[in-house]
Amino acid sequence: MSYDRYLAICNPLCYFSIMSHTFCVKLILMSWLLALSLTPVTVITAATQEFCNQNTINHFFCDYFPLLELSCSDTSLARILIITLSFPMLLIPFMVITGSYICIAHEILKITSNIGRQKAFSTCSSHLAVVSIFYGSLIVTYVVPTRNQSQTIGKLLSLLYTVVTPFINPIIYSLRSTDMKKAIGNIIQ
C-alpha cells in the first residue's frame, strides 16, 4: 500500500500504467511467498525440539518463542536461526514502507496549497497509522529484551499486533468516509 500511495502522490501520471492488475498480483504473490517461506523453518525447528511434561503455553496463542520455552533441549540455535531469518522478513517491508513515506513527505512539502497538501496527507494517513501501530508493537515485543518486561506485558503487546491492529484496521480506513464521519458525529452529540 505504501508503494501504491507513493505512485499516486509522487508519480500520478504513471500510476495506471505501473499499477496494472498483473503488477498487483505479482506484489501479492511476492508478499505471500516471503511470508510463507519462513513457515517450514519454524515448523522444522519446533518439531526437532524435545518437550518435557509441561504442555501449557503461558500465552494467548501458540507463538513461537513461548513454545520454545516449553522445550527441555537447548533452544539457542533455533532462536538465533529464527531471529536471523526474521530480520529480512521484517526489515525489507519496513524499509520499503519507510522509503515510500519519506519520498511522499518530501513531495507533500513541495505542494504549495494547503488543500492539496491536506488531500495528499489524508491519502496516506490511514495506512501510516495502521503500520505505525503494527510495527511499533512488534518492535516493543520482540526487540526490547524480555527480561525487562513481564509475561503479562508481553501478552498484552502481542494482543496489540494480533487482535487490535486487524480490528481497528477497517475502522481507521473507514474514517475517511463521509458517512462514517456523520455517524460518529451523531454518536458523539
trRosetta pair geometry for C-beta under 8 A, 3 or more apart (Angstrom, degrees):
i j d omega theta_ij theta_ji phi_ij phi_ji
1 4 5.3 -51 -149 35 39 117
1 5 6.3 38 153 -18 69 103
1 127 4.9 -157 124 -129 132 143
2 5 5.7 -51 -148 38 34 111
2 6 6.2 42 149 -26 64 104
2 96 6.5 140 76 127 128 83
2 97 4.3 154 -20 -126 164 65
2 100 3.9 132 150 73 104 151
2 101 6.2 -65 -151 -43 118 86
2 124 7.6 68 -125 -145 64 118
2 127 6.5 -178 -74 138 68 139
2 131 7.4 38 -60 -63 117 161
3 6 5.3 -47 -146 33 34 118
3 7 6.5 33 155 -17 64 101
3 27 7.5 -150 61 -125 142 144
3 96 6.7 -30 -56 167 103 113
3 100 5.7 -113 -78 -98 47 143
4 7 6.0 -55 -152 36 29 107
4 8 6.3 27 152 -18 64 110
4 19 6.3 79 -121 -112 82 141
5 8 5.6 -56 -144 39 32 112
5 9 6.1 12 163 -4 68 112
5 100 6.7 97 71 156 95 124
5 101 7.9 20 93 -86 131 71
5 104 6.2 1 128 -94 104 146
5 123 6.0 150 -140 131 99 103
5 124 4.3 92 -167 -94 149 108
5 127 6.4 -146 -38 42 145 150
6 9 6.5 -71 -145 46 22 95
6 10 5.4 -21 179 21 66 122
6 11 7.4 25 135 17 72 99
6 100 4.1 -101 -58 -153 128 98
6 101 7.9 -97 -76 -58 96 37
6 103 5.8 48 -139 81 108 125
6 104 5.8 -106 -102 -60 65 99
7 10 6.8 -64 -109 56 18 84
7 11 5.0 -52 -147 63 59 103
7 12 7.5 122 150 -86 61 37
7 14 6.9 -102 -159 89 100 87
7 15 4.9 128 144 -113 106 77
7 18 5.8 -143 -134 76 144 135
7 19 6.0 162 92 -39 160 117
8 11 8.0 13 -11 62 11 62
8 12 6.1 37 -169 -100 39 80
8 15 5.6 62 -93 -113 54 137
8 123 6.4 -146 107 172 133 146
9 12 7.0 14 -116 -57 8 95
9 104 5.2 65 75 -132 148 89
9 107 5.5 135 138 98 104 142
9 108 7.0 -23 -178 -63 138 83
9 120 5.3 95 -129 -151 117 104
9 123 6.4 166 -66 80 111 147
9 124 7.2 -48 -30 -30 143 125
10 103 5.5 -9 -75 144 156 111
10 104 6.4 -105 -41 -92 108 57
10 107 4.7 -137 -95 -61 82 159
11 14 4.7 -36 159 47 109 107
11 15 6.4 151 105 -61 79 69
11 18 7.4 35 112 7 133 147
12 15 5.4 -19 -153 -25 40 121
14 17 5.4 -69 -163 50 64 109
14 18 5.3 51 143 -18 94 113
15 18 6.4 -75 -150 42 21 99
15 19 5.7 -19 175 17 66 117
16 19 6.5 -60 -115 57 26 87
16 20 7.6 68 169 -78 53 65
17 20 7.1 -16 -177 -50 27 99
18 23 6.5 -55 160 47 54 178
19 23 6.0 -125 -136 79 30 130
19 24 6.5 53 -172 -58 75 97
20 23 4.8 97 52 7 76 102
20 24 7.1 -136 96 -5 40 87
21 24 5.7 -55 -150 35 32 113
21 25 6.5 32 153 -19 65 105
22 25 5.8 -55 -151 35 32 111
22 26 6.5 33 151 -20 64 105
23 26 5.5 -52 -150 35 34 114
23 27 6.5 37 151 -20 66 102
24 27 5.7 -51 -150 34 33 112
24 28 6.5 33 152 -18 64 105
25 28 5.7 -53 -148 37 33 112
25 29 6.3 32 154 -18 66 107
26 29 5.8 -55 -145 39 30 110
26 30 6.3 32 156 -20 64 106
27 30 5.8 -54 -147 36 29 111
27 31 6.5 31 154 -20 63 106
28 31 5.8 -56 -151 35 31 112
28 32 6.4 25 155 -14 66 108
29 32 5.8 -56 -144 40 32 108
29 33 6.1 29 158 -17 67 109
30 33 5.9 -56 -142 40 28 109
30 34 6.1 31 158 -21 64 108
31 34 5.9 -56 -148 36 26 111
31 35 6.3 20 157 -13 63 110
31 93 8.0 67 -121 -91 92 125
32 35 5.8 -59 -146 41 30 107
32 36 5.8 15 162 -8 68 115
33 36 6.0 -60 -133 47 27 101
33 37 6.0 40 162 -39 63 105
34 37 6.0 -48 -148 16 23 116
34 89 6.3 154 162 -129 97 80
34 92 7.5 -116 -153 72 147 139
34 93 8.0 144 119 -46 154 108
35 38 6.9 -65 -176 25 34 104
35 39 7.8 43 138 -34 63 102
35 89 7.2 105 -102 -157 48 115
36 39 5.3 -33 -160 5 54 124
37 40 7.6 -48 -172 24 37 97
37 41 8.0 27 142 -5 60 111
38 41 5.6 -65 -163 42 51 113
38 42 6.1 44 148 -19 82 108
38 82 7.9 84 -169 -141 111 76
38 85 5.7 147 -120 138 100 123
38 86 7.0 72 -133 -87 149 66
38 89 5.8 -8 -47 -77 140 154
39 42 6.0 -60 -146 38 31 106
39 43 6.2 26 160 -17 67 109
40 43 5.7 -58 -143 40 32 110
40 44 6.0 28 161 -18 68 109
41 44 6.0 -57 -143 39 26 107
41 45 6.2 19 161 -12 64 110
41 81 6.9 -146 174 145 119 115
41 82 7.1 162 125 -96 113 72
41 85 6.0 33 100 40 164 177
42 45 6.1 -57 -140 41 28 105
42 46 6.1 23 161 -15 64 111
42 64 5.7 -79 -153 -110 121 132
42 82 6.3 70 -97 -111 85 116
43 46 6.0 -61 -146 41 26 106
43 47 6.0 23 157 -19 64 114
44 47 5.7 -58 -140 39 27 110
44 48 6.3 22 161 -18 63 110
45 48 6.1 -58 -144 36 29 108
45 49 7.2 42 153 -35 59 99
45 78 4.2 140 176 -133 123 104
45 81 6.2 -177 -92 78 150 138
45 82 6.7 -138 64 -53 161 105
46 49 6.0 -46 -161 11 37 116
46 64 6.9 -115 -72 -140 124 82
46 67 6.0 2 -134 125 123 136
46 68 7.3 -104 -110 -74 82 78
46 78 7.5 114 -68 -161 49 143
48 78 8.0 -180 69 -83 105 123
49 68 6.8 -156 -94 -126 165 68
49 71 4.1 -64 175 -120 130 131
49 73 5.4 -160 -154 47 70 118
49 75 6.5 16 -116 -95 128 95
49 78 6.8 -26 -69 -40 113 161
50 71 6.4 99 68 -162 51 84
50 72 5.0 -57 104 57 99 100
50 73 4.3 101 33 -31 96 111
51 54 7.8 -116 176 68 91 66
51 55 7.1 72 153 -96 131 78
51 70 5.5 14 -139 128 102 102
51 71 5.7 -69 -92 -107 64 55
51 72 6.5 135 -142 -2 16 90
52 70 7.0 -143 38 171 84 71
52 71 7.7 118 -6 -169 83 20
52 72 4.4 109 -51 -58 96 113
54 70 5.6 -140 97 -142 101 93
55 70 7.0 77 -112 -162 34 144
57 62 6.0 132 22 -111 167 63
57 63 7.6 160 173 36 139 71
57 66 4.9 88 -167 133 104 116
57 67 6.1 -28 -105 -83 129 61
57 69 7.9 111 -135 59 76 105
57 70 6.6 -76 -90 -40 73 130
58 66 6.3 -141 61 -156 66 121
58 69 7.7 -57 34 88 102 143
58 151 6.0 -15 132 -177 123 146
59 62 7.3 130 82 -94 123 23
59 63 5.4 -107 162 20 162 107
59 66 4.2 163 -30 42 138 178
59 155 6.1 -170 -136 -105 61 96
59 158 7.1 -7 -161 66 106 161
60 155 5.7 120 -22 -160 101 99
60 158 6.5 -180 35 96 116 118
60 159 6.2 71 8 -75 165 92
60 162 7.7 174 90 71 128 145
61 158 7.6 -147 36 142 100 128
61 162 6.7 -145 18 169 145 166
62 66 7.6 -140 -153 77 39 109
62 67 6.0 48 -173 -67 81 118
63 66 4.9 72 67 21 96 106
63 67 6.7 -162 88 -13 45 92
63 158 6.4 -71 -67 -144 150 151
64 67 5.7 -64 -154 35 28 114
64 68 6.5 26 154 -20 66 104
64 82 6.4 -175 145 -162 149 162
65 68 5.5 -47 -146 32 38 112
65 69 6.8 48 152 -28 62 96
65 79 7.3 64 -114 -115 92 98
66 69 5.4 -43 -154 21 39 119
66 70 7.7 42 150 -21 60 95
67 70 6.1 -52 -169 23 40 111
67 71 7.8 51 139 -33 62 96
68 71 5.4 -35 -164 5 51 122
68 75 4.4 121 -177 -159 113 154
68 78 6.2 -173 -119 98 131 132
68 79 6.6 136 154 -69 168 92
69 75 8.0 -90 -72 24 32 165
71 75 5.2 115 68 -62 140 119
74 77 7.0 62 118 5 99 93
75 78 4.9 -57 -163 47 71 115
75 79 5.6 75 137 -28 88 101
76 79 5.7 -55 -146 37 31 112
76 80 6.3 30 157 -18 65 107
77 80 5.8 -54 -145 38 30 110
77 81 6.2 33 155 -21 64 108
78 81 5.7 -55 -145 37 29 113
78 82 6.3 22 160 -14 65 108
79 82 6.1 -59 -145 40 27 104
79 83 6.1 23 159 -15 65 111
80 83 6.0 -58 -142 40 27 108
80 84 6.0 28 158 -21 64 111
81 84 5.8 -59 -147 37 25 111
81 85 6.3 14 159 -9 63 110
82 85 5.9 -59 -142 44 30 104
82 86 5.8 31 157 -25 66 112
83 86 5.6 -56 -139 36 28 113
83 87 6.8 42 159 -36 61 95
84 87 6.3 -43 -158 10 28 113
85 88 7.2 -59 -169 36 40 96
85 89 6.7 35 144 -16 68 117
86 89 5.2 -65 -150 43 43 116
86 90 5.9 24 159 -8 78 110
87 90 6.3 -68 -145 45 25 97
87 91 5.3 15 166 -16 68 123
88 91 5.6 -59 -119 47 29 106
88 92 5.5 33 179 -26 69 107
89 92 7.1 -37 -129 26 12 104
89 93 7.8 -2 162 4 45 107
90 93 6.8 -70 -160 45 30 98
90 94 5.9 26 154 -19 68 120
90 138 7.1 -168 -137 144 135 145
91 94 5.5 -62 -141 43 29 113
91 95 6.0 30 161 -22 68 108
92 95 6.0 -56 -146 35 26 109
92 96 6.5 25 156 -17 62 106
93 96 5.6 -55 -146 38 35 111
93 97 6.1 33 157 -18 68 107
94 97 5.8 -56 -146 39 29 110
94 98 6.1 26 156 -16 65 110
94 135 6.2 116 -111 -122 108 139
95 98 5.7 -54 -139 42 29 109
95 99 5.9 30 160 -19 65 109
96 99 5.9 -55 -142 39 25 110
96 100 6.2 27 157 -21 61 108
97 100 5.8 -56 -148 35 27 111
97 101 6.4 15 158 -10 63 110
97 131 5.8 -172 -173 -163 149 153
98 101 6.1 -63 -146 42 28 103
98 102 6.3 32 155 -23 65 105
99 102 5.7 -52 -146 32 30 112
99 103 6.6 27 156 -14 63 105
100 103 5.9 -60 -155 39 30 108
100 104 6.2 30 149 -20 67 109
101 104 5.1 -47 -138 38 39 116
101 105 6.1 44 158 -22 67 101
101 124 6.9 168 -113 155 91 144
101 128 6.4 107 -116 -103 140 112
102 105 5.9 -50 -146 35 29 110
102 106 6.4 31 152 -20 61 106
103 106 5.6 -54 -149 36 32 114
103 107 6.3 29 153 -17 65 107
104 107 5.7 -59 -149 39 30 109
104 108 6.1 32 153 -22 67 106
104 120 7.6 -180 -176 164 93 105
104 124 5.9 23 168 2 159 169
105 108 5.6 -51 -142 35 31 112
105 109 6.4 34 157 -21 63 104
106 109 6.0 -55 -154 32 28 111
106 110 7.1 30 148 -22 59 104
107 110 5.7 -53 -159 27 37 115
107 111 7.4 47 146 -31 63 94
107 120 7.4 -134 110 -177 97 147
108 111 5.7 -41 -162 12 43 115
108 117 5.7 95 -177 -143 87 78
108 120 4.8 -178 -110 110 96 132
108 121 5.9 84 -145 -66 147 82
111 116 4.6 -144 -177 111 128 113
111 117 4.5 172 90 -75 124 77
111 120 6.1 167 -21 6 159 147
112 116 7.5 38 58 52 51 132
113 116 4.1 82 71 10 103 107
113 117 6.6 -170 91 -8 53 85
114 117 5.6 -56 -145 39 32 112
114 118 6.1 33 155 -21 67 107
115 118 5.7 -54 -146 37 29 111
115 119 6.4 30 155 -19 64 105
116 119 5.8 -52 -145 36 31 110
116 120 6.3 28 156 -16 64 108
117 120 5.9 -56 -147 38 29 110
117 121 6.3 26 155 -16 64 109
118 121 5.8 -56 -144 39 29 109
118 122 6.1 27 158 -19 65 108
119 122 5.9 -56 -143 38 28 108
119 123 6.7 42 152 -33 60 100
120 123 5.7 -45 -157 17 32 119
120 124 7.6 -5 160 8 60 101
121 124 6.8 -81 -160 48 34 85
121 125 5.7 45 153 -49 74 109
122 125 5.5 -40 -128 13 35 120
122 176 6.6 130 168 -119 106 109
124 127 5.6 -59 -161 46 62 109
124 128 5.6 65 143 -27 85 109
125 128 5.6 -59 -143 41 31 114
125 129 6.3 36 158 -25 66 104
126 129 5.9 -56 -153 30 28 110
126 130 6.7 19 155 -12 63 106
126 172 5.1 144 -152 140 86 96
126 173 5.0 96 175 -98 144 57
126 175 7.0 172 -101 50 109 102
126 176 6.3 -68 -50 -34 136 119
127 130 5.9 -57 -149 39 33 107
127 131 6.0 30 156 -16 68 111
128 131 5.8 -56 -140 41 29 109
128 132 6.1 33 158 -23 64 109
129 132 5.8 -56 -147 34 26 112
129 133 6.6 24 156 -16 62 105
129 172 5.5 -156 88 -158 130 142
130 133 6.0 -56 -151 36 30 109
130 134 6.3 27 154 -17 65 111
130 165 6.5 104 -162 -162 81 91
130 168 7.4 -175 -107 100 87 92
130 169 5.4 64 -125 -114 134 78
130 172 5.7 180 -60 70 98 155
130 173 7.8 -2 -41 -48 137 91
131 134 5.7 -58 -145 40 31 111
131 135 6.0 14 165 -4 69 111
132 135 6.5 -59 -134 47 23 97
132 136 5.6 28 164 -24 62 117
133 136 5.9 -57 -138 38 20 113
133 137 6.4 14 165 -12 60 109
133 160 7.1 -134 172 167 93 103
133 161 7.8 170 135 -95 78 70
133 164 7.4 -114 163 113 130 107
133 165 5.4 170 112 -103 115 96
133 168 7.4 -14 87 72 172 133
134 137 6.5 -66 -154 38 21 101
134 138 6.4 17 154 -15 62 112
134 161 5.5 94 -143 -131 61 95
134 165 4.8 86 -83 -137 84 154
135 138 5.5 -55 -143 40 35 113
135 139 6.0 36 159 -22 69 105
136 139 6.0 -56 -147 34 26 109
136 140 6.4 20 157 -12 63 108
137 140 5.8 -56 -143 41 32 108
137 141 6.0 31 158 -20 66 112
137 157 5.4 173 -164 -171 90 81
137 158 7.9 152 159 -91 114 22
137 160 4.0 -155 -125 102 151 124
137 161 4.3 -172 95 -48 128 100
137 165 7.2 -138 30 -46 142 123
138 141 5.8 -61 -143 40 27 109
138 142 5.9 -18 175 18 67 114
138 143 8.0 65 129 -11 65 97
138 161 5.5 85 -59 -91 78 162
139 142 7.0 -75 -130 53 18 81
139 143 4.8 -18 -167 16 64 129
139 144 7.5 77 141 -21 63 87
140 143 7.2 -29 -73 47 12 91
140 144 5.4 1 -160 -1 48 128
140 157 5.6 -131 101 -143 109 140
141 144 7.4 79 10 38 3 97
141 154 6.4 102 -142 -145 83 69
141 157 4.3 177 -81 126 97 127
141 158 5.8 110 -132 -70 145 69
141 160 8.0 -168 -50 51 123 111
141 161 7.0 -98 -4 7 147 131
144 148 6.2 -92 163 65 100 124
144 149 6.4 68 116 -19 121 126
145 148 5.2 86 79 2 89 103
145 149 7.9 158 95 7 53 87
146 149 6.2 -77 -149 52 44 90
146 154 6.6 24 -135 -85 95 138
149 153 4.4 -111 -176 83 105 131
149 154 5.6 127 116 -54 119 84
149 157 7.8 2 166 -7 156 139
150 153 4.9 99 55 7 77 99
150 154 7.0 -137 99 -3 43 89
151 154 5.4 -55 -149 39 36 116
151 155 6.3 39 152 -22 68 103
152 155 5.7 -52 -149 34 31 111
152 156 6.4 29 154 -17 64 106
153 156 5.7 -54 -146 38 33 111
153 157 6.2 33 155 -18 66 106
154 157 5.8 -55 -145 38 29 110
154 158 6.4 27 155 -18 63 106
155 158 5.8 -56 -148 37 30 109
155 159 6.5 37 150 -23 63 102
156 159 5.5 -49 -153 30 34 116
156 160 6.9 45 147 -29 62 97
157 160 5.4 -42 -158 18 39 119
157 161 7.4 15 156 -1 65 98
158 161 6.5 -62 -152 44 38 93
158 162 5.8 13 159 -1 72 119
159 162 6.1 -72 -131 52 27 96
159 163 5.0 -27 -169 30 72 118
159 164 6.3 70 136 -17 76 101
160 163 7.5 -34 -79 52 8 77
160 164 4.8 -33 -142 38 46 131
160 165 6.6 65 153 -31 59 93
161 164 7.4 -16 -47 51 18 89
161 165 5.3 11 -138 -2 43 135
162 165 7.5 72 3 34 10 101
162 166 7.5 -24 166 5 32 114
163 166 6.8 -75 -156 44 21 98
163 167 6.0 17 158 -20 63 120
164 167 5.5 -64 -145 39 28 114
164 168 6.0 7 167 -5 69 111
165 168 6.5 -62 -136 44 24 95
165 169 6.3 48 157 -49 60 99
166 169 5.4 -34 -147 2 32 126
167 171 7.5 10 138 -2 63 118
168 171 4.9 -64 -155 46 56 117
168 172 5.6 58 148 -27 86 101
169 172 6.1 -56 -146 33 24 107
169 173 6.5 13 160 -8 61 110
170 173 5.8 -59 -143 44 34 107
170 174 5.8 29 160 -19 69 112
171 174 6.0 -61 -142 39 26 106
171 175 6.9 44 153 -41 60 95
172 175 5.9 -41 -161 5 33 118
173 176 6.8 -44 180 14 45 108
174 177 5.2 -31 -172 11 66 121
174 180 4.7 141 147 -75 93 160
175 180 5.9 -119 -108 112 30 135
175 181 7.0 81 -169 -72 58 79
175 184 7.8 17 -125 -22 81 153
176 180 7.8 49 54 50 33 129
177 180 4.1 82 73 7 103 107
177 181 6.8 -168 94 -9 55 83
178 181 5.4 -51 -148 36 38 116
178 182 6.4 39 153 -20 67 103
179 182 5.8 -54 -151 35 31 110
179 183 6.4 31 152 -19 65 106
180 183 5.6 -53 -146 36 33 112
180 184 6.3 32 155 -17 66 105
181 184 5.9 -55 -146 38 29 109
181 185 6.2 33 152 -21 63 108
182 185 5.5 -55 -148 37 31 115
182 186 6.4 33 153 -20 65 103
183 186 5.7 -52 -150 34 32 112
183 187 6.6 31 151 -18 64 104
184 187 5.6 -52 -149 35 34 112
184 188 6.3 32 154 -18 67 107
185 188 5.9 -56 -144 37 29 109
185 189 6.4 25 159 -17 64 107
186 189 6.1 -55 -143 36 29 106
